[in-house]
C-alpha cells in the first residue's frame, strides 16, 4: 500500500490587523468599508490604506538606492525556491556577525530567526539586525535572498543602512517581518511572492515554508 506524504506548511506571516505595528512614522493599516452585507448591501467591499512595508514584506532595491528598481521589476526567483532557516543566538540591539553562524549554509535563500522581535503588535526598538560582513559572507556562498524576523536587516537607529547597501551591491533580495519562532532549523521550500506594484519600494507577502 502506498501512502502519500503530506507536506508540512508553516505560515511565517504575521496577522494583519489594526493592532499590528509599523515602523514609527509609517502608515498603519486601516480598512474603509464601502459596502457591507451586514448592513443590507448586496456585497461587502472594502479598501486598504497602509504602508507597503507591512508585516512580512519584500523590500525593493529602490527602497534603499536611487539606482534601484521597483518591486514589480524584481525577479520572482528571489522569493520562490529552496531556503534554509537558521536560528541565531542574537544579542538585542546588535548586528549578527559571520562568527555567530554555526551551521553550514545549504540554500540560496537564508531566513534568520533571532527571537528579538517577538510580538508584531508591540514595536520594540532593540531588535537584532544583520551585519554587512554577514551579507558579504552569504553572497560568497551563493545566497541570493536573506530574510529576518525583525522589521529591518539594519538596526533601528541606523541612517546609512549598511546592510541594505550591501544587499544592493551584491544584487541580493530582502524579506523582513517574518514569523519564525516556531519553525525548526532546516531546509524548506519558500513561497513569498510580492505583488506586482509598479514604482513601489516594497510589497507585503504571504510567506510560507513547505517541508
C-alpha positions as CSV (number, residue, x, y, z in Angstrom):
1,X,0.0,0.0,0.0
2,X,1.3,3.4,-1.0
3,X,1.0,6.3,1.4
4,X,1.4,9.8,0.0
5,X,3.5,12.0,2.3
6,X,1.7,15.2,3.3
7,X,3.8,18.3,3.3
8,X,4.0,20.4,6.5
9,X,3.3,24.1,5.8
10,X,4.5,26.9,8.1
11,X,2.8,30.2,7.7
12,X,5.5,32.7,8.6
13,X,3.4,35.8,8.0
14,X,2.0,37.9,10.9
15,X,-1.7,38.6,11.1
16,X,-2.5,41.9,9.5
17,X,-5.0,43.9,11.7
18,X,-5.3,47.3,13.2
19,X,-3.2,46.0,16.1
20,X,0.0,45.3,14.1
21,X,2.8,47.9,14.5
22,X,4.6,49.5,11.6
23,X,7.8,51.5,11.6
24,X,7.4,54.7,13.7
25,X,6.1,57.4,11.4
26,X,4.9,55.0,8.7
27,X,1.3,54.4,7.8
28,X,-0.6,51.7,9.9
29,X,-3.3,49.6,8.2
30,X,-6.8,50.9,8.1
31,X,-9.9,49.4,6.4
32,X,-12.5,51.6,4.8
33,X,-15.8,49.6,4.3
34,X,-17.6,50.8,1.2
35,X,-20.4,48.2,1.1
36,X,-21.4,45.8,3.9
37,X,-23.6,42.7,3.7
38,X,-24.3,43.1,7.4
39,X,-25.9,46.4,6.7
40,X,-28.1,45.3,3.8
41,X,-25.8,45.9,0.8
42,X,-25.6,43.2,-1.9
43,X,-21.8,42.7,-1.3
44,X,-19.1,43.5,1.1
45,X,-16.5,45.8,-0.4
46,X,-13.6,47.4,1.4
47,X,-10.3,49.3,0.7
48,X,-7.0,49.1,2.5
49,X,-4.8,52.0,3.3
50,X,-1.3,51.3,4.6
51,X,2.4,51.2,4.1
52,X,3.8,48.6,1.6
53,X,6.3,47.7,4.3
54,X,3.6,45.9,6.2
55,X,4.1,42.8,8.2
56,X,6.0,40.2,6.2
57,X,7.3,42.2,3.2
58,X,9.8,42.3,0.4
59,X,11.9,45.4,0.0
60,X,12.6,46.6,-3.5
61,X,16.0,48.0,-4.4
62,X,14.5,51.5,-4.9
63,X,13.8,51.5,-1.2
64,X,17.5,51.9,-0.4
65,X,19.2,53.0,-3.6
66,X,18.3,55.8,-6.0
67,X,19.5,53.5,-8.8
68,X,17.4,50.6,-7.6
69,X,14.4,49.0,-9.5
70,X,10.9,48.8,-8.2
71,X,9.2,45.7,-6.7
72,X,7.3,45.0,-9.9
73,X,10.5,44.6,-11.9
74,X,12.1,42.2,-9.3
75,X,12.7,38.6,-10.4
76,X,10.4,36.2,-8.6
77,X,13.3,33.7,-8.3
78,X,14.4,35.6,-5.2
79,X,11.1,34.7,-3.4
80,X,10.4,31.1,-4.6
81,X,12.6,28.1,-4.0
82,X,14.7,26.2,-1.6
83,X,15.6,28.1,1.6
84,X,17.2,27.5,5.0
85,X,16.0,28.6,8.4
86,X,18.9,29.5,10.6
87,X,18.4,30.1,14.3
88,X,20.9,32.6,15.8
89,X,21.6,33.5,19.5
90,X,21.3,37.1,18.7
91,X,22.0,40.0,21.1
92,X,19.3,42.6,21.2
93,X,20.3,45.9,19.5
94,X,23.4,44.3,17.9
95,X,24.4,43.1,14.4
96,X,24.7,39.4,13.7
97,X,28.3,38.6,12.6
98,X,29.5,35.7,10.5
99,X,31.2,34.1,13.5
100,X,27.7,33.7,15.1
101,X,26.6,31.3,12.3
102,X,27.3,27.8,13.4
103,X,25.6,25.7,10.7
104,X,26.7,25.2,7.1
105,X,24.9,27.3,4.5
106,X,22.9,24.9,2.4
107,X,20.5,27.1,0.3
108,X,20.3,30.1,-1.9
109,X,17.8,31.8,0.4
110,X,18.5,32.1,4.1
111,X,16.0,33.2,6.8
112,X,17.3,34.2,10.2
113,X,15.4,33.5,13.4
114,X,16.6,35.9,16.0
115,X,13.7,36.0,18.5
116,X,14.4,39.7,19.2
117,X,11.1,41.0,17.8
118,X,8.7,38.5,19.4
119,X,5.4,40.4,19.1
120,X,4.4,42.1,15.8
121,X,1.8,44.1,17.7
122,X,4.4,45.6,20.0
123,X,7.2,47.6,18.3
124,X,10.5,47.2,20.2
125,X,13.5,49.3,19.1
126,X,16.2,46.9,20.2
127,X,15.8,44.1,17.6
128,X,18.9,42.4,16.2
129,X,20.0,43.0,12.6
130,X,22.4,41.6,10.0
131,X,25.9,42.9,9.6
132,X,27.4,43.9,6.2
133,X,30.1,41.3,6.8
134,X,27.5,38.6,7.1
135,X,25.8,39.7,3.9
136,X,29.2,39.5,2.1
137,X,29.8,36.0,3.5
138,X,26.4,34.8,2.4
139,X,26.9,36.3,-1.1
140,X,30.2,34.4,-1.4
141,X,28.4,31.2,-0.6
142,X,25.8,31.8,-3.4
143,X,23.0,33.2,-1.3
144,X,20.6,35.5,-3.2
145,X,17.9,36.2,-0.6
146,X,18.1,37.0,3.1
147,X,15.1,37.2,5.5
148,X,14.7,38.1,9.1
149,X,12.1,38.0,11.9
150,X,12.5,41.7,12.6
151,X,11.3,44.9,10.9
152,X,14.7,45.5,9.3
153,X,18.0,43.9,8.4
154,X,19.6,47.1,9.7
155,X,19.5,48.4,13.3
156,X,16.7,50.7,14.3
157,X,18.9,53.8,14.7
158,X,20.8,53.3,11.5
159,X,20.6,56.1,8.9
160,X,23.1,54.9,6.3
161,X,21.7,51.4,6.3
162,X,25.0,49.5,5.6
163,X,23.4,46.1,5.4
164,X,20.8,47.3,2.9
165,X,23.6,48.9,0.9
166,X,25.5,45.6,0.9
167,X,22.3,43.8,-0.4
168,X,22.2,46.3,-3.2
169,X,25.9,45.9,-4.0
170,X,25.6,42.2,-4.3
171,X,22.2,42.2,-6.0
172,X,20.5,40.2,-3.3
173,X,16.9,40.4,-2.0
174,X,15.4,41.2,1.4
175,X,12.4,39.7,3.3
176,X,11.6,41.4,6.6
177,X,8.9,41.0,9.3
178,X,8.8,37.2,9.2
179,X,7.5,35.0,12.0
180,X,10.0,32.2,12.6
181,X,9.7,31.4,16.3
182,X,8.0,28.0,15.8
183,X,9.9,26.9,12.7
184,X,12.6,24.3,13.3
185,X,16.0,24.9,11.7
186,X,16.5,23.3,8.4
187,X,15.7,23.5,4.7
188,X,12.3,24.2,3.2
189,X,10.6,25.5,0.1
190,X,10.0,29.2,0.4
191,X,7.0,30.9,-1.2
192,X,6.8,34.6,-0.5
193,X,5.7,36.3,-3.7
194,X,5.4,40.2,-3.8
195,X,2.6,41.9,-5.6
196,X,3.4,43.4,-9.0
197,X,3.3,47.0,-7.8
198,X,4.7,49.4,-10.4
199,X,7.2,52.0,-8.9
200,X,6.6,50.8,-5.4
201,X,9.5,50.3,-3.0
202,X,8.2,47.1,-1.3
203,X,5.3,44.8,-1.2
204,X,3.6,42.8,1.6
205,X,3.9,39.0,1.0
206,X,2.1,35.9,2.3
207,X,5.2,34.0,3.2
208,X,5.0,30.3,3.8
209,X,7.5,27.4,4.1
210,X,6.8,23.9,2.9
211,X,9.0,21.0,4.0
